[in-house]
Amino acid sequence: MSGLAGLVVRPHSPQALPEKCTYMNRTVKFEPGRIYHVFNRGVEKRDIFLSDGGRWRFLQGLYLFNDENVSANLLFRLEQEKGKMHFGILRKYMKETGIERKPLVRIMADCLKPNHYHLVLEEVQDNGISRFMHKLGTGYTKFFNKKYERVGPLFQGPFKAVEVKTDEQLMYLLAYINVINPGQELEPELKSAAQDPEEILRFVEQYPWSTHLEYLGKRESIIVDKGRVGELFVTPKKYREFVTDIIRGKQRLTLEPKWFFE
């Protein structure tokens, strides 16, 4: 699993091997079987999720666009034909069309905050991450701009990506995305140990916009495929103990600043 950087979205060639992506003069290769922290935020740090409806729309995009056979405008087109979307309609549509899903990536975790998102992705197909993120970004921007009568870019440039090199990094990254990042709603300076650990733990169990509940075994998702993370946290109990120790300061979050927004 290698290095830091982000992605310049550009037309893809499914035959290209492997894709090198440049962000801030650093380079990362996206290769099948490797895992990456992928993240971005709104242009000028603006909010990109203004309602729960927008958050659900982004999650629907995570599911629908993670497919080689689905175009970036499909979700928009379905809304025009069928009205307001939900996962039940999406599942029914995929079943009725008989399209065999061919995932581009494995989505292992996600978290949505008002002005940014975090994803943990494993590349499944060659150039899968760039293709998936292009469709996701294009689809959500089109939705957002139409809904709020705006034009122009929504995100702060190309998305950022850091390769996860070790199991330890993967475990700590999951704790950050699922617990620490949502917990910053209560403690804005929260980086590892919380001032009030029990309050943070209660809050994140009520926070619906991360995959914390999936790893606690309290919710199932058609989006998430735990992959290697599921092998590291074989039971919800083991996961709970790990994130609880971090929030209580019994373990230190050992990720460098390059993993997050500058």
C-alpha positions as CSV (number, residue, x, y, z in Angstrom):
1,M,0.0,0.0,0.0
2,S,2.5,4.1,-1.1
3,G,2.8,8.0,-0.7
4,L,0.7,11.2,-0.7
5,A,-1.0,13.3,-3.3
6,G,-4.2,14.0,-5.1
7,L,-5.8,13.6,-8.4
8,V,-6.2,15.9,-11.5
9,V,-9.4,14.7,-13.0
10,R,-9.0,14.2,-16.8
11,P,-10.5,11.9,-19.5
12,H,-9.6,8.3,-18.7
13,S,-8.5,5.4,-20.7
14,P,-9.5,2.0,-19.1
15,Q,-6.3,0.6,-20.6
16,A,-4.0,3.0,-18.9
17,L,-1.7,1.4,-16.3
18,P,-1.4,2.6,-13.6
19,E,-2.6,6.2,-13.3
20,K,-0.3,8.8,-11.8
21,C,-2.0,11.7,-10.2
22,T,-0.4,15.0,-9.3
23,Y,-1.4,17.5,-6.5
24,M,0.9,20.1,-5.1
25,N,4.0,18.7,-6.8
26,R,3.5,15.2,-5.2
27,T,2.6,12.1,-7.0
28,V,0.5,9.0,-6.1
29,K,-0.1,6.0,-8.2
30,F,-3.6,4.4,-8.1
31,E,-3.3,0.7,-8.5
32,P,-5.7,-2.2,-8.0
33,G,-5.5,-3.8,-4.6
34,R,-4.2,-0.6,-2.9
35,I,-6.1,1.5,-0.4
36,Y,-6.3,5.3,-0.3
37,H,-7.7,8.1,1.8
38,V,-9.6,10.3,-0.6
39,F,-11.0,13.7,0.5
40,N,-12.1,17.1,-0.7
41,R,-14.0,20.2,0.5
42,G,-16.0,23.0,-1.0
43,V,-14.4,25.8,-3.0
44,E,-13.4,28.6,-0.6
45,K,-14.2,26.2,2.2
46,R,-17.9,26.7,1.5
47,D,-20.5,24.2,2.7
48,I,-21.3,21.5,0.1
49,F,-24.1,19.8,2.1
50,L,-26.8,22.3,3.0
51,S,-29.5,19.7,3.9
52,D,-30.0,16.1,4.7
53,G,-31.4,15.7,1.2
54,G,-28.0,16.8,-0.2
55,R,-26.3,14.3,2.0
56,W,-28.5,11.5,0.9
57,R,-28.0,12.5,-2.7
58,F,-24.2,12.2,-2.3
59,L,-24.6,8.8,-0.7
60,Q,-26.8,7.6,-3.5
61,G,-24.0,8.7,-5.9
62,L,-21.5,6.7,-3.9
63,Y,-23.6,3.6,-4.6
64,L,-24.7,4.3,-8.1
65,F,-21.5,5.7,-9.6
66,N,-19.4,2.9,-8.3
67,D,-20.1,0.9,-11.4
68,E,-18.3,0.7,-14.7
69,N,-21.6,0.6,-16.6
70,V,-23.2,3.8,-15.1
71,S,-22.7,7.2,-16.6
72,A,-22.2,10.4,-14.5
73,N,-25.7,11.8,-15.5
74,L,-27.7,8.7,-14.7
75,L,-28.8,9.8,-11.2
76,F,-29.8,13.2,-12.6
77,R,-31.8,11.5,-15.4
78,L,-33.6,9.1,-13.0
79,E,-34.7,12.1,-10.9
80,Q,-36.2,13.7,-14.0
81,E,-38.1,10.5,-14.8
82,K,-39.0,9.2,-11.4
83,G,-38.9,12.1,-9.0
84,K,-37.2,12.1,-5.6
85,M,-34.8,9.3,-5.3
86,H,-34.0,6.8,-2.5
87,F,-32.1,3.6,-2.2
88,G,-35.2,1.5,-2.7
89,I,-35.8,3.0,-6.2
90,L,-32.1,2.6,-7.1
91,R,-32.1,-1.0,-6.1
92,K,-35.3,-1.6,-8.1
93,Y,-33.9,0.2,-11.1
94,M,-30.7,-1.9,-11.1
95,K,-32.7,-5.1,-10.8
96,E,-35.2,-4.2,-13.5
97,T,-32.5,-3.2,-16.0
98,G,-30.6,-6.4,-15.4
99,I,-27.3,-4.5,-15.4
100,E,-24.5,-6.5,-13.8
101,R,-22.7,-4.3,-11.4
102,K,-18.9,-3.9,-12.0
103,P,-17.6,-1.9,-9.1
104,L,-14.7,0.5,-9.8
105,V,-13.6,0.7,-6.2
106,R,-14.3,-0.8,-2.8
107,I,-15.8,1.8,-0.5
108,M,-14.6,0.9,3.0
109,A,-15.7,4.0,4.9
110,D,-17.1,7.5,4.4
111,C,-17.9,10.6,6.5
112,L,-19.8,13.7,5.4
113,K,-19.3,17.0,7.2
114,P,-20.9,20.3,6.1
115,N,-18.0,21.5,3.9
116,H,-16.1,18.3,3.2
117,Y,-16.1,14.6,2.9
118,H,-13.7,11.7,3.6
119,L,-13.6,8.3,1.9
120,V,-11.5,5.2,2.3
121,L,-11.3,3.5,-1.1
122,E,-9.6,0.4,-2.5
123,E,-9.0,0.5,-6.3
124,V,-10.7,-2.5,-7.9
125,Q,-10.3,-1.8,-11.6
126,D,-7.5,0.0,-13.4
127,N,-8.1,3.8,-13.1
128,G,-11.2,2.9,-11.0
129,I,-10.7,5.7,-8.4
130,S,-10.3,8.5,-11.0
131,R,-13.3,7.2,-13.0
132,F,-15.4,6.9,-9.9
133,M,-14.5,10.2,-8.4
134,H,-15.0,12.0,-11.7
135,K,-18.6,10.7,-11.9
136,L,-19.3,11.4,-8.3
137,G,-18.0,14.9,-8.4
138,T,-19.7,15.7,-11.7
139,G,-23.0,14.2,-10.7
140,Y,-23.1,16.0,-7.3
141,T,-22.0,19.3,-8.6
142,K,-24.7,19.2,-11.3
143,F,-27.3,18.4,-8.6
144,F,-26.1,21.1,-6.3
145,N,-25.8,23.9,-8.9
146,K,-29.3,23.1,-10.2
147,K,-30.9,23.0,-6.8
148,Y,-29.3,26.2,-5.5
149,E,-29.3,28.1,-8.9
150,R,-25.5,28.5,-9.0
151,V,-22.8,28.0,-11.6
152,G,-19.2,27.0,-11.6
153,P,-17.0,24.6,-9.6
154,L,-18.3,23.3,-6.2
155,F,-15.1,21.6,-4.9
156,Q,-11.8,23.1,-4.0
157,G,-9.9,21.8,-7.0
158,P,-9.0,18.1,-7.6
159,F,-9.7,15.7,-4.8
160,K,-6.8,14.8,-2.5
161,A,-5.5,11.3,-2.0
162,V,-3.0,9.6,0.3
163,E,-2.1,5.9,0.0
164,V,-2.5,3.8,3.1
165,K,0.7,1.8,3.5
166,T,0.1,-0.2,6.7
167,D,-2.7,-1.9,8.6
168,E,-1.9,0.5,11.5
169,Q,-2.5,3.5,9.3
170,L,-5.8,1.9,8.1
171,M,-7.0,1.3,11.6
172,Y,-6.2,4.9,12.8
173,L,-7.6,6.4,9.6
174,L,-10.9,4.6,10.2
175,A,-11.0,5.9,13.8
176,Y,-10.4,9.4,12.5
177,I,-13.1,9.3,9.8
178,N,-15.7,7.6,11.9
179,V,-15.2,9.1,15.3
180,I,-12.7,12.0,15.6
181,N,-13.9,13.9,12.5
182,P,-17.6,13.8,13.5
183,G,-16.6,14.5,17.1
184,Q,-15.1,17.8,16.0
185,E,-18.7,19.1,15.8
186,L,-18.5,19.1,19.6
187,E,-14.8,19.7,20.1
188,P,-13.4,21.6,17.1
189,E,-9.8,21.1,18.2
190,L,-10.3,17.3,18.7
191,K,-7.3,15.4,17.3
192,S,-7.1,12.4,19.5
193,A,-8.0,12.2,23.2
194,A,-11.2,14.0,23.9
195,Q,-11.9,16.4,26.8
196,D,-15.1,14.6,27.4
197,P,-14.7,11.1,25.9
198,E,-18.1,9.8,26.9
199,E,-19.9,12.7,25.4
200,I,-18.0,12.3,22.1
201,L,-18.8,8.6,22.0
202,R,-22.5,9.2,22.6
203,F,-22.5,11.9,19.9
204,V,-20.9,9.8,17.2
205,E,-23.3,7.0,17.8
206,Q,-26.1,9.4,16.9
207,Y,-24.2,10.9,13.9
208,P,-25.8,9.3,10.8
209,W,-23.3,10.6,8.2
210,S,-20.3,8.3,8.8
211,T,-19.8,4.6,8.7
212,H,-19.4,4.3,12.5
213,L,-22.7,2.5,12.9
214,E,-21.8,0.0,10.2
215,Y,-18.6,-1.0,12.1
216,L,-20.5,-1.1,15.4
217,G,-22.9,-3.6,13.8
218,K,-25.9,-1.3,14.3
219,R,-26.6,-0.6,10.6
220,E,-26.1,-2.3,7.2
221,S,-25.2,-0.5,4.1
222,I,-25.4,-1.3,0.4
223,I,-22.5,1.1,-0.1
224,V,-19.9,-0.3,2.2
225,D,-17.6,-3.2,1.6
226,K,-15.3,-3.4,4.6
227,G,-12.6,-5.5,2.8
228,R,-9.3,-5.4,4.7
229,V,-10.8,-3.3,7.5
230,G,-13.3,-6.1,8.3
231,E,-10.3,-8.4,8.7
232,L,-8.6,-6.1,11.1
233,F,-11.8,-5.5,13.1
234,V,-13.4,-8.9,13.0
235,T,-16.1,-8.0,15.5
236,P,-17.9,-4.8,16.4
237,K,-16.5,-5.3,20.0
238,K,-12.9,-5.1,18.7
239,Y,-13.7,-2.0,16.7
240,R,-15.5,-0.3,19.6
241,E,-12.6,-1.0,22.0
242,F,-10.1,0.5,19.6
243,V,-11.9,3.8,18.9
244,T,-12.8,4.1,22.6
245,D,-9.2,3.8,23.6
246,I,-8.3,6.5,21.1
247,I,-11.0,8.9,22.4
248,R,-10.0,8.2,26.0
249,G,-6.4,8.8,25.2
250,K,-5.2,5.3,25.8
251,Q,-3.9,5.2,22.2
252,R,-2.5,8.0,20.2
253,L,-3.7,8.8,16.7
254,T,-0.5,8.3,14.7
255,L,-1.3,9.9,11.3
256,E,0.8,12.8,9.9
257,P,-0.7,16.1,8.9
258,K,-0.4,15.2,5.2
259,W,-3.4,12.9,5.7
260,F,-5.7,15.9,6.2
261,F,-6.6,19.3,4.8
262,E,-3.8,22.0,4.9
